[in-house]
Amino acid sequence: MDTATTMPRALHIGAAWKTAAQRAALFSLFLVCALLVFVFGVDYHTRFWTNSSGAFKAGVSALFLAAMLVLRRSERGRAYWPIALAFLAASLANVSTGYLAAPAQRWVLGLAGATVATPEGQMWGKLVDVVLKLAPIFALLWLAHEGLGSVFIRRGKLGWSLGIGLLALFNFVATSIAVAASRGGDMSPVFANLPWWFGFSLINAFMEEIWFRGLFLRRLEPAIGAGGALLLTTLAFGTSHLFATYIDLWGMVTFGIITYTLGMAWGLLMHKTDTLWGSVLFHTAGDVYGLVAIGF
């Protein structure tokens, strides 16, 4: 056996295993962080006591702030501080909505003369939620001297991105109307509410593509690879939405398949086109379908 050939090969395999183990450990750590923000910290559901606890959300944000400051000052940890920045921004979005969403929504709905029981009121309520979530994210990016391009608000491969997004949007909207019409009921309420449902879906999609994916895909990639970043953001997105549903076991399985696969598709589209606009349109399509055909 050629020892000169065998030794470098063994060293290469050993280094590969070490890198894989490091990425697996980091993936596990970042997944826990994602669950703290997107499952235990959101106010979309009350499955856990943490969902309605302002102290928990503020505490998680303080933890990420401390981690970011320590990592930024550390020679070895400096490469990871942008990841702590992303988790801090995502967590602060929970803090702002937790404390301000309810009074702000009441005020805006009063100005609009709408109630949360109507599609119009739901859209205005969602607009408040989106503004409150994105405001601390954009403010933190500005303070960190990171532009909007760092969350994929940029041109990228715009033609491909918009082309795929628009195809999905036209298909899903047409299909949702066909499904609603197949029930044989009066379609006039569907068409009357469609603009409000579309507005709700568009602003929600824009916010969630930044919150779940735009903040993380590029920042996680150096630590866990592009595939790891896509998988982690997909798990965070799908699990967050899965806990926000109150349906039977088989319904949860079906809904889980839908949310995890769509989350991966939207992440791949953002990653490959280097912009979020196609993912926003594709995400809008999925939300419109849910509102029109299923009645979420």
Stockholm file with secondary structure:
# STOCKHOLM 1.0

chainA/1-296         MDTATTMPRALHIGAAWKTAAQRAALFSLFLVCALLVFVFGVDYHTRFWTNSSGAFKAGVSALFLAAMLVLRRSERGRAYWPIALAFLAASLANVSTGYLAAPAQRWVLGLAGATVATPEGQMWGKLVDVVLKLAPIFALLWLAHEGLGSVFIRRGKLGWSLGIGLLALFNFVATSIAVAASRGGDMSPVFANLPWWFGFSLINAFMEEIWFRGLFLRRLEPAIGAGGALLLTTLAFGTSHLFATYIDLWGMVTFGIITYTLGMAWGLLMHKTDTLWGSVLFHTAGDVYGLVAIGF
#=GR chainA/1-296 SS CCHHHHHHHHHHHHHHHHHHHHHHHHHHHHHHHHHHHHTSSCSSCCSSGGGGCHHHHHHHHHHHHHHHHHHHHCTTTGGGHHHHHHHHHHHHHHHHHHHHHHHHHHHHHHHHTCCTTSHHHHHHHHHHHHHHHHHHHHHHHHHTTCCGGGGTCSCSSHHHHHHHHHHHHHHHHHHHHHHHHHTTSCCHHHHHHHHHHHHHHHHHHHHHIIIIIITTHHHHHHHHHHHHHHHHHHHHHHHHHHHTCCCCHHHHHHHHHHHHHHHHHHHHHHHHHTSSHHHHHHHHHHHHHIIIIICC
#=GC SS_cons         CCHHHHHHHHHHHHHHHHHHHHHHHHHHHHHHHHHHHHTSSCSSCCSSGGGGCHHHHHHHHHHHHHHHHHHHHCTTTGGGHHHHHHHHHHHHHHHHHHHHHHHHHHHHHHHHTCCTTSHHHHHHHHHHHHHHHHHHHHHHHHHTTCCGGGGTCSCSSHHHHHHHHHHHHHHHHHHHHHHHHHTTSCCHHHHHHHHHHHHHHHHHHHHHIIIIIITTHHHHHHHHHHHHHHHHHHHHHHHHHHHTCCCCHHHHHHHHHHHHHHHHHHHHHHHHHTSSHHHHHHHHHHHHHIIIIICC
//
